[in-house]
Amino acid sequence: MAKAITHHFYIALELEKCLSLSEEEDRIFAMKNVLAANVSCRESNHGTSDEIDEIELLILAEELLEKLADIRMKYVFNSLASQGKRI
């Protein structure tokens, strides 16, 4: 269980690094690399031979970045609103 928590924490840190990149294209490729690394890790752990196409990973990375950016924006908005600040 501790190993899974550590792995999830590592993924969260890597995702945060991706979001902090200034260029959108850099964010997408960094996210794709995080996803690909975790797919590779999972394949070696479970012995599956299914390969995920790089284009599919790029699409998934872009969608994930959009969702994470939305979540981040809502968090910032709610934090500012709770402090009585206007945006």
ABEGO torsion letter per residue (X at the ends): XAAAAAAAAAAAAAAAAAAABABAAAAAAAAAAAAAAAAAAAAAAAGBABBBBAAAAAAAAAAAAAAAAAAAAAAAAAAAAAAGBBX
